[in-house]
Amino acid sequence: MRALLLENIHPEGVRLLTERGIEVETVRGALDEAELAERLPGVQLLGIRSKTNVPRAVLEAAPDLLAVGAFCIGTNQVDLASAAERGVAVFNAPFSNTRSVVELVVAEIISLARHLTDKNAAMHAGVWDKSAKGAHEVRGRTLGIVGYGNIGSQLSVVAEALGMKVYFYDVADKLALGNAQRCETLDELLEVAETVTLHVDGRPGNAGLFGAEQFARMRPRSLFLNLCRGIVVDHDALREQLLSGHIAGAALDVFASEPKAAGDPFVSGLQGIPNVILTPHVGGSTEEAQSDIGRFVAIKLGEYATAGATTMSVNLPQVVAQVDPGRSRVLHVHRNVPGVLARVNTVFGDAGVNIEGQTLSTRGELGYVITDIAGPVADELATRLRALPETVRLRILAS
């Protein structure tokens, strides 16, 4: 079995996959769609981060692909529906870098409130400017969090510990932590928050979420941060508000168009503006987070490759599967229609095979059943299961 890991995946991920007997090839940067499609034949496991896209066309060119591991939080760079149609499992790391992102947000809020980057630049230029003008404590100030998921909710707790008053807005009904207050609309949040930070996902509906209208509704001289997805923010509108002084400072870690590899040139209309912090998508780039992400996703890929487990898959039915030595395992992804399990088991019965263990789970239009049997799986049995009209993908793990 072969794995292709792109975008400088942490060595911990490489180590764990290699220990399972998987041949691992690594690529430092991202690949474009044509390059990726060319490299995938013969590859069963693909590891990516945020810059590599895996659309339908790439999946169609990868008949051997079993699973995609997104070594990051988001999975919008993968066509999840197309992957599911082909029985390709997709995994991510929804929790592993949460703390790292939260700590960067807090650091940037304090830096913006104190104009630390401007003070630092002046000192490096030989200018001593000891002044309290425009510098503020964050204690007692209001923080508005847009998106109250894993990152937004943990940020809420940390910000409150710093003495900030927290408001949040989320399209889903989320439980407020601590003393945080829920806003019913985004406009309501913008009216009260002195600092606004975005933590939404990359679904297409969030593109352009924050533009000229939203910036205009923000309180004068407020601060703005985006550490979620570059497509969410209109950077031209933000530039205008920064130059006019309506927005007093901004920090951005993500951009609609990002260089593919370290060292590639970066250009933005936000460069050179005072009290603007630009970072190269490093919210989750700490040694601790990357090691944990590498470990978490590699374990999920390895468990799926060697046992068929889909726990925490974002697109396939979730089945927990412990390997029982001495048994063969039949992994059957199928269309979720009435009677399909009976038809699968009829095939086993007609072949004279006794089922020793079976687990089924469904998710939307798909079902996934793991069947353990004693002894090897005959070619004829596998052929009959593949021939079922409901079959999406069949895989055999030999005893």
N, C-alpha and C positions, 0 to 999 in steps of 0.2 A: 504494500500500500504506500502511496506517495502523497506528500503534503507540500503545497507551495505557499510560503508565507511571505507577504509583501509588506512594505512600509516599516521596515526595521522593528519587527515584532521582538519583544523582550526575550533574551536567551532562555528564561525559565520556561517559556512556551515550547521552544525548540527542544529543550531537555526532556520535558515530560512526554512529548510525542515520540521522540527518539527512543525513550525507555520502553514504549509500547511496541517497538519494532517497526515503526513507521519511518520511511525514508523522507527526510525533510530537505527541501531546497528553499533558500531564503533570497529575497531581493530587497535591497535597501530602500528604494523609492516605490512610488506607485506605478502602475501600468495603465495605459489607456485601453479602451475597449478592444481595439484591434490586436494589440500586443497580448492582452489577457486571453482573448479567444484562441490565439495561436499557441499559447503556453499550456492551456488546460487539458487537452487530450492526454489521457493516461494519468491524470491527477484526480485523486479521490477527495482530498481535503484542501480547501482554500482558506487562507487566513489573510484578512485585510484590516485596514483601519479606515479612516474617514475619507481619504482622497481617491480610493479606487471604486469605480462603479461596476456593478454586476447586473446589467439589464437582461431582458429576455434574450436578446441576440447572443450574448455571451453564454448564457445557460444552454441555449440551443446548440452551441458549439462545444459543449462539455458533457458528452454522454457518460463519462466515467465519474463525474462529480457526485459525491454523496452528501457533502455538508460544506457550509460556508461559516467560518467563524469571524465575526466582526469584533476585533480586539479593541472595543470602544463601547460607548453607550448606545449611540444611534445605529439604526439599521436601514435608514431611508436610502442609502446608497445601493441597496440590494432590492431587486424586484421580488418581493416576498411571495406574491401570488404565483408568479411564474416558477419560482423555486418549489413551492408547494405542489404545483401541478406535476412536477417531475420527481416528486418525492425527495427533494434535496432539503435537508434540515438546515436551518439558520440559527446560530447562537450568538449572543452578545454578552457584554459584561455590564449589567445595568446598575451595579452598586460599587464596583471596585475603585473607581476614581472619584467618587462623590466628595470625600473629604478634601482631596487635593484641589478640586474646583472651588469648593467653599472657602478654603483658606486663601486662594488667589483673589476671590471676590472681596473678601474682608480686607486683604492687603491693599487692593486697588481703591476701595472706598476710602480708607484712611489716607492713602497717598493723594487721591484727588482732593479730599477735604483739606489737606495741608499743603497742596501744591508742591509735593516733594520732588516730582520729576523736574519741575521748573527750577527749584532751588538747587537740585543736583547739577543740572545743565549749567546754571550760572556759576557754581563753584568750579566746575571743570573748565569753564572759560575764564576763571580768575576773578570773578565778581563776587564780592561779599555783600549779600543783601539780607541783613538780619532785620526782618519785619514780620509782624503778626497780621498784616493786612491780608484779608481774604482767606486766612487759615482758621479752621473750625474744628472743634471736637466732634466726634460722631455720637457721643453720648447725648441722649435726649432728642436726637433728630429722627425723622421718619424715613423708613425704608419700605419701598413698594416692590414686591416680588411678583413678577408675571410668570406663572408656571410654578405650581406647588408640588412637584414630583419629588424624587429622591434628593436632588440637589437643592431645590427651592425650599423644601421643608427643613432640611438640615441647616441651611443658611439661616432660616428663620430662628432656629434655636440659638445659634452662635451669635447672631446679630443682637438678639434680645439679651444675651449674657453681657454684651458690650454696652448695654443701656439704651439701645435703639428701640423705637416703637415700630412694630412690624405690621404692615398690611399686605395682603396677597390677593391675587386674582387668578382663577383657574377655571377653564370651561367645565371641568368635572367637579363633582361635589367632594371636596377634600376636608379631612378633619384638621382643624386649626391646632397647632402645637403651642404650648405655653400660652402667652397672652396675645398671640397674633390675631388680627381681625380680618375676616374675609370681606372682600369687596364684591358686589354683585356684578359690576361692569368694569371694564378697563378704564373708562372715563372716570369712574368714581375713584379708582386708585390714583390716577394721574392728578386729580385735584388735591390730594392730601399728601402725596409722597414728595420728599425733598431729594431722595435718591431713588432711581428706578433701575432695576436689574432684571434682565430677561433670561428665563430658563425653560423655554418651551422646546418641543421636539421639532424635527425637520419635515413633518408632513407637508404636502403641497399647500394645504389650506393656510399654513402659517407664513408662506412667502409674502413679503411686503406687509407683515402685520404692523410694523412700526414705521410710519412715514411722516410727512409734513404735518398732517392733521394731529397726530399723536404728540409730536414734539411741541407743537403750538399749545396743546392743552397742558403740558407740564408746567409746574410752577417756575416762575422766573428764577434764574441762577441755580437751578437744580443740577444734579449729576446723573449721568446715564451710563449703564454698563450692559454689554452684550457678550456673554460667554457661552451661547448655545449654538446658533446656526447663523451663518452669514446672510442667507437669503431672507432672514426675518426683517432686516433693517435697511431702509433707504439711506445710504451713506451720503448721497448728495444733499438730502434734506438735513441730515445731521450736521454736515459741514456748514450749511447756511446758518443754522441755529447756534453753532459754536462761534462762528465769526461775528454774529450779531450780538453775542453775549447772553442770549436767552438761556442757553445751556452753558453752565460754568465749567464743565469738564466731562470727559468721557473716557471710558476704557473699553477696548474691543480686542477680543482674542480670536474671533472668527470672521471670515470674509467670504463673500459670494464666490469669488475666484481666488484660489490659493495656489501657490507654487507646489509642484509635485514633489520636490525633493529639497533637502537642506542645501543652502547655498544658491538656489535659484533666485533671480531678482524679484522684488516685491514693490508694487507701486500702488499708492492709495491717495485719494484726494484729502485724506485726513492727516497726512504727514505734514509736520512742521507747524501744527497748530498748538499753541500753549495749553498746558494741562490736559493733554490727550495722551493716553497710554495705549500703545499698540503692541500686542504680543503675538507671536507666530503659532497660534492654536496650541498653547501649552497648558491649558487649564488642567488637564489630567496628566501632564507630563512631569511626574515626580518618579523617582526610583521606586518608591513604595507602591504607587498606583500602577505603574507599568509592570512591575513584578507580579502584583496581584492579578492584573488583567491577563497577563501571559499565562499564569497558572490556571485561573478560572476557566478561560475559554479553551485552553489546550485540554484540560480535563474533560470538558463537555464534548469536544471533538473526539477525543480518545474513547470516551465511554460510548459514543454513538458508533464509532468505527468498529469497536471490538465487542460491544454487547447490544447495540441497537437502542440504548437509552436515549430518550428525547427530553429529559427533564430540563425545563426552562428554555426549550426551543421556542422561538417567536412565531413560527409559521406552521409547525406540524403538531398533531395531537401529542400530548405529553404522557410518556409511559416510563415508569421506573423499572429498570431491568437489571437484576443481579445475575451474573453468569453462574450456571450450575455445571461443573465439570462432568463430562461423560454424556452430555446431551447435545444434540444439534439444535440450532435455533433458526426458525423461519421468520423473517421480518417482512410483513406484507402491508404496504401502504395502498389504500384503496379508496374508491369513491364511497361516500357515506350514504348508502341507499338501503332500504329495508331488505332484510334477508341475506345480506352479503356474508355475514359471519357463518350462517348456516351453509351457504354454498362452499365457503372455504373449508369448513369442517367436513362436508360431504366428500370433498376431494381427498382429505386425509383418510376418511373412513373407507372409501372405495379402494385406496391403496393399501389398506390393512395396517395403517399406522395408528398407534395409540398415542394420544396427546397426554403428556405428563405435566404440562403447565401452560397456561395461556392468559394473556393480559390484553385487553382491548381499551382503546381510548378514541374519542372522536373530537373533532374540532371543525365546526362549520361543514364544509362539503367533503372533508376528508376523514377517514378512519385509519387507525394504525393498530395492527394486532401482532403481538409477538407470541409465537407458538414454539414450545420446547418439546422435542421428541427424543426417544432413545435411538441411538445408532445413527448412521448416515442418512442423508436425504437423497433419495433416488432421483436421477435425472428426469425420469418420466413424471414424478410428482411435481418437481419444479416447473416442468413444461406445462402441466395442466393448470397450475396456479397462475402462471404468467398469462395463460390463455383466457382466464376469466375476464369478462368484459369490464368488470369493476376495478381490475388491477391497475394501479398507477406505477408501483415499483415493487419488485421482489428481490430480497437479498437473503442469502444462505450463509450462516456461520457454522462451520463444520465443528463437530465434537473433537 
